Amino acid sequence: KQRRSTPPPLSASYLGTLLDSVPIGLVTLDAAGAIIGWNKRSGEMLGIPEVEVLGRRFVSLSSEQDEVRLIELIDRFGSSGIDDEGQTFHREGRAFEISGARFAIRSGEGGSLLILQDVTKRERAEQALRMQKALADAQADTSLAGIVVLSLDNEVQRANQRFAEIWGVSEEVMLA
């Protein structure tokens, strides 16, 4: 048999299965910001089945302190793709980066597509790294030894006060 010159249209069930298998959350909103659908991963990430959120405003799922920021993010979405970095929002001990774009829904009115990525592990790793750096900085600042940290390019990244005292130079001069 010969192949067709154009592929057959994707069936709705195939497309739904495909969208349910992606590792990110996909949420569609109507022009008023109400949820008109989401994939399986969104429900897993947010801990709510789709049937319980259909018709609710998406911002109602966020904390009161994040509501305004989330509304502003959605209002800034463009229609030519995802042109802005996402923002991180917190819900029940987890962190989600949300980005998205505007599009026309089937009725012809405007809508939005939200893309949710669970960044909880990344955020925890960044926090642990900040804590390790703060501890190392505190140890360096209280050390009796003079300490200087160089980059791979031999540029001074950090020097403690004791190093400056020993060598009679200010930290500002070393970092310049």
N, C-alpha and C positions, 0 to 999 in steps of 0.2 A: 504494500500500500504506500501511496505517496503521502508525505507529510503535508499538512495544510500550510499555507504561507503565513497565516496568523494563528496564534495559539487560541485554543478555546477559552472562553471566559471562565474565571475561577468561580466555583460554586460557593454559595454563602457558607455552607457547612465546612467546606475545605478551608476557606479563608478564616472562619472562626476557630477551627482546629489549629491552624497555623499561628494565629495571634495568641491563642491560649498557651502555646508552647514556647513563646519567647521569654527570656529571663528578665524582662522589664515589665512594669505595669503600664498599661495603655488605658486611658480614660477618655471617653468622649462626652463633651458638655454641649448643651444647647446654648442659644444666644444669652439666656438669662443665667447661665452657669450651673444649670441643673444637670445631673448625671443622666445620660441617655444610654450608657453602656460602658462596660469595662471588661478587660480580659481576666482570665482566671488568676494570673499572677497578681493583679491589683488587689483582688479579694484576699489572697494569701498574705500579701504584704501588710494590708491594713486591718486584717482580721475581721472582715465583714463580708458576708455573701452579697452578691450583686443584687438579689431580689430585695434586700433591705435598704438599698441606697438609691435605687432608681427613682428619679424625680426629685431627689434631695439636692440642694446646692452643695457642690463639692467643698466649698469653704467651711461648711458646717462640720466637716470631719476633722478640721484643724482646731488647734487651741485658740482661745479668744485673742491671745497676744499675737498669733500668726495670721489671723483672718485678714487684716488690712494689707499686710505684706503679700499674702497670696492673691488677693483681689488685684493688687497693683501688678503683680507678675503676669497674671492672666491677661489683664488689660494691655500689657506691652507686647503680647505675642504678635508676630507678623504673619503675613499670609504667604511669604515666599520661603518658607522653611524655618528651621530652628536657627535663628540668628543671634540669640543671646544665651549666655551661660545660665545654667539652672541655678536655683537657690535651694538651700537646705532647710527643711522643715522637720520638726520633731513630733512624734506621736507615740505615746505609750512606750517610751524608752528606746525607740528606734529612730534612725535618721533617714530621711528620704530627700534625694535631690529631684527637684521638679523642673522640667522645661516643657516646651510645647510649641504649638503653632495654631493659627486660625485656619479654618476651612469652611466650605459650604456643605451643610448636611443635605440629605435627600430632599427635604422640603424646599431647599433653595435659600433658607435663612442661614445666617452665620453660626458657627459653632467653634469649639476649640478641642484640640487633641492634647491631652496632658501625657507626658512621659515621666514615669516614676522609676527611680533607681534606688535600691536600698544601699545606702552608704554607711550603715551603722559600723561595720567592721573597719572601714577606712577611717571614720571619725574617731573610733576608739584607739586605733593605731597612732593617729596623729596626736591625740591627747597623751598617750603614753610616751611618745617621742618628745613632746613639749616638757613633760615631767622629768624625763631623763636629762634633757638639756638644762633645765632649771637646777636639778641636783648637781650636775657637773659644774655649772657656773658657780653655784654656792660653794662647792668644794674648792674650786680654783681660787675664788675670791678670799677664802680663809686660809689658804695654804701658805706655809712659810717659804715654799720654793717659788721661784719665778717661773711662770708658765706662759708659753706663747704657742698658739695653734696656727699652723700654716695650711693653706690650701695646696692642692696638687701643683698649682702654678707658683708656689712659694710666695703667695700673698698672705699677709697677716689677717687672720680671721678674728682672732681674739687674743688678748693678753691680759693677765691679771695685774692688779695694782702692785704686787710684790715684784714682778718682773720690771715694771717701770721704775720702782725704787732702787733696785739693784743696779740697773743700767743707767739711771739718771735721765730717762726720757719719758715723755708723757704718752699715754695711751693714744691720744689723738694724733701725735706725730707718727707713731708706729702704724696706725691704721690709714694714714694718708698716702 
